[in-house]
Amino acid sequence: MKSPIWISLLLLLFISCNSTEKEHVQNKNLLDQLFESLEQGDYPATNAILISQQDSLLYERYFNGYGKDSLQDVRSTTKSITALLAGIAIDRGLIKSVEESIFTYLSLYNKNNIANWDDRKLSISVEDLLTMRTGIGCEQFFGDMGFPDCEAVMFDQEDWVEYGLSQKMAYDPGEKWLYTGTAPMIMGAVISESSNARIDDFAAQYLFAPLQIIDHYRWTKNRNTGRVFTAGNLRISPRNMLTLGKMVINKGKYNGKQIISERMIERMLAEEVQLPFNYSFFDTAGNTWEGQKAASYGYYWYTERALVNERELTLKFTFGNGGNYIVLVPELDNLVIVFTGSNYGKPILNKQAFDMMYKYVLPHFLKD
């Protein structure tokens, strides 16, 4: 018995619609799929994603009421910007050498006004500050090493630098990497004292103005002393973050002008220190693979390697609590990716930006 013609027509319509829907999904590029995933709430508290390649802005999306001029508290990405300021101070000869003792530049501080004095403190070099190997017993990431989280207490102190220098020594300088806000805070003082300028004025003149960043950023300052907090809490727009990333990936150049020497950019991005393997939450980020190496650390900048579509890529990046990153992928035609987010104090959600990169962003550009 033949089927009624209307049943055949419905069947054809169903097949046609199903085929069209599949084609629609297949035709969407991975960045469109990422946007849909974000709209569906798959990556909570992600506020912005910006992507540039060869200096061209290719992708810009905002969420949760944020926009291109919104100020995001980027937390420890501030440290990486402090490293840029250190590079400028070294380039200009204000800091003579990274091997010098920090006390060459900190004339206000000595054994007479620093608590828990230890002669090993005289051996702390500028590079020890920049690589967080001062030996000072402060540690704020793992929390189970028996050292105080000095940054949490630092805000209540009259003099943040004196507080950091007054903590007990736990190791010889250069011996051990300990994640702490005291090192970049003291580094800010070294830059300020060596240049005889407030750090925010120094940054405005030698970093931000040459990059045509004149607004949409704000430093956090000590209410009592006015000293700028160079370890975190800079509020800055995603577009300004992208500009900084583009300058770094172009080896210190912006609009044809050398803002920071190529030599200093290379030192900042170098793999000076191998970090503990569990620092990176590779499982959470969705990119664990056989033979994977732990992340490494330069001058407040990180390096990790990713395996995507059977290709190994090197990522250079900043990291700020909440999910605030500037990621550089030189191997993909100078790809720069900025993520901002508000997942403060949530280590697993902090790493969701990498999951987005591995699932959507990097495969998209590898296909090209």
Long-range contacts (C-beta under 8 A, 24 or more apart in sequence): 29-364, 30-359, 30-360, 30-361, 30-363, 30-364, 30-367, 31-59, 31-360, 31-361, 31-364, 33-360, 34-356, 34-359, 34-360, 34-361, 35-61, 37-356, 37-360, 38-63, 43-352, 43-355, 43-356, 44-343, 44-349, 45-322, 45-323, 45-341, 45-342, 45-343, 45-349, 46-323, 46-339, 46-340, 46-341, 46-352, 46-353, 46-356, 47-72, 47-238, 47-340, 47-341, 47-342, 48-72, 48-238, 48-338, 48-339, 48-340, 49-337, 49-338, 49-339, 49-356, 50-238, 50-239, 50-241, 50-242, 50-337, 50-338, 51-335, 51-336, 51-337, 51-338, 51-361, 52-242, 52-245, 52-246, 52-335, 52-336, 53-332, 53-333, 53-334, 53-335, 53-336, 53-365, 54-333, 54-334, 55-246, 55-250, 55-334, 57-242, 62-238, 64-342, 66-238, 66-340, 68-237, 68-238, 68-239, 69-216, 69-237, 69-239, 70-237, 70-238, 71-216, 71-217, 71-218, 71-235, 71-236, 71-237, 72-235, 72-236, 72-237, 72-238, 72-324, 72-340, 72-342, 73-233, 73-234, 73-235, 73-322, 73-324, 74-234, 74-235, 74-236, 74-241, 74-318, 74-320, 74-322, 74-324, 74-340, 75-232, 75-233, 75-320, 75-321, 75-322, 75-324, 75-344, 76-181, 76-231, 76-232, 76-318, 76-319, 76-320, 76-321, 77-234, 77-241, 77-318, 77-319, 77-320, 77-324, 77-325, 77-326, 78-184, 78-229, 78-230, 78-231, 78-232, 78-233, 78-234, 78-320, 79-181, 79-184, 79-230, 79-231, 79-232, 79-300, 79-318, 80-300, 80-301, 80-318, 80-326, 81-203, 81-207, 81-234, 81-244, 81-318, 82-184, 82-187, 82-188, 82-191, 82-230, 82-231, 82-300, 83-130, 83-184, 83-268, 83-298, 83-299, 83-300, 83-301, 84-207, 84-244, 84-248, 84-260, 84-268, 85-188, 85-191, 85-199, 85-202, 85-203, 85-206, 85-207, 85-230, 86-126, 86-130, 86-187, 86-190, 86-191, 86-299, 87-252, 87-260, 87-261, 87-264, 87-265, 87-267, 87-268, 87-299, 88-202, 88-206, 88-207, 88-259, 88-260, 88-264, 89-190, 89-191, 89-194, 89-195, 89-202, 90-264, 91-260, 91-261, 91-264, 92-195, 92-206, 94-191, 94-194, 94-195, 95-126, 95-190, 95-191, 95-194, 97-126, 98-125, 98-126, 98-127, 98-130, 98-267, 99-125, 99-126, 99-127, 100-125, 100-126, 101-125, 102-126, 102-128, 102-129, 102-186, 102-190, 105-189, 105-190, 105-193, 105-194, 106-161, 106-165, 106-186, 106-189, 106-190, 106-193, 107-193, 108-193, 109-161, 109-162, 109-165, 113-162, 114-162, 114-165, 114-166, 115-166, 116-166, 116-167, 116-168, 116-169, 118-168, 118-169, 120-169, 120-172, 120-173, 121-165, 121-169, 121-173, 123-172, 123-173, 124-173, 125-173, 125-174, 126-187, 126-190, 127-299, 128-173, 128-174, 128-183, 129-183, 129-184, 129-186, 129-187, 129-190, 130-183, 130-187, 130-299, 130-300, 131-177, 131-272, 131-273, 131-297, 131-298, 131-299, 132-177, 132-178, 132-179, 132-180, 132-183, 132-273, 132-297, 132-300, 133-173, 133-174, 133-175, 133-176, 133-177, 133-178, 133-273, 134-173, 134-178, 134-182, 134-183, 134-186, 135-169, 135-170, 135-171, 135-172, 135-173, 135-174, 135-175, 135-176, 136-164, 136-165, 136-167, 136-168, 136-169, 136-170, 136-178, 136-180, 136-182, 136-183, 137-167, 137-168, 137-169, 137-170, 137-171, 137-178, 138-164, 138-167, 138-178, 138-180, 138-181, 138-182, 139-178, 139-179, 139-180, 140-179, 140-180, 140-181, 141-179, 141-279, 142-179, 142-276, 145-178, 147-178, 150-180, 150-181, 150-182, 151-180, 151-181, 151-182, 151-185, 151-231, 151-232, 154-181, 154-182, 154-185, 154-231, 155-222, 158-222, 158-224, 158-225, 159-225, 159-227, 160-185, 160-222, 160-225, 160-227, 160-229, 161-185, 161-186, 161-189, 161-227, 177-273, 177-275, 177-297, 179-279, 181-231, 181-232, 182-231, 183-231, 184-230, 184-231, 184-300, 185-229, 185-230, 185-231, 187-230, 188-227, 188-228, 188-229, 188-230, 188-231, 189-227, 191-230, 192-227, 192-228, 198-226, 198-228, 199-227, 199-228, 199-230, 200-228, 206-259, 207-259, 210-254, 210-257, 210-259, 211-243, 211-244, 211-247, 211-254, 211-259, 212-243, 212-255, 213-240, 213-243, 213-244, 216-240, 232-320, 232-321, 238-338, 238-340, 241-326, 241-338, 241-340, 242-326, 242-336, 242-338, 244-326, 245-326, 245-327, 245-328, 245-336, 245-338, 246-334, 246-336, 248-316, 248-326, 248-328, 249-316, 249-328, 249-330, 249-334, 249-336, 250-334, 267-298, 267-299, 268-298, 268-299, 268-300, 268-301, 269-298, 269-301, 269-303, 269-316, 269-328, 270-298, 270-299, 271-296, 271-297, 271-298, 271-303, 272-296, 272-297, 272-298, 272-299, 273-297, 273-298, 275-302, 280-304, 280-351, 281-347, 281-348, 281-350, 281-351, 284-348, 284-351, 284-352, 284-355, 285-351, 285-352, 285-354, 285-355, 285-358, 286-354, 286-355, 286-358, 286-359, 287-354, 287-358, 306-354, 306-357, 306-358, 306-362, 308-358, 308-362, 308-363, 308-366, 309-362, 309-363, 309-366, 311-366, 313-362, 315-357, 319-350, 321-345, 321-350, 322-350, 323-349, 323-350, 323-351, 323-352, 323-353, 325-353, 327-353, 327-357, 329-362, 329-365, 332-362, 332-365, 332-366, 333-365, 335-365, 337-361
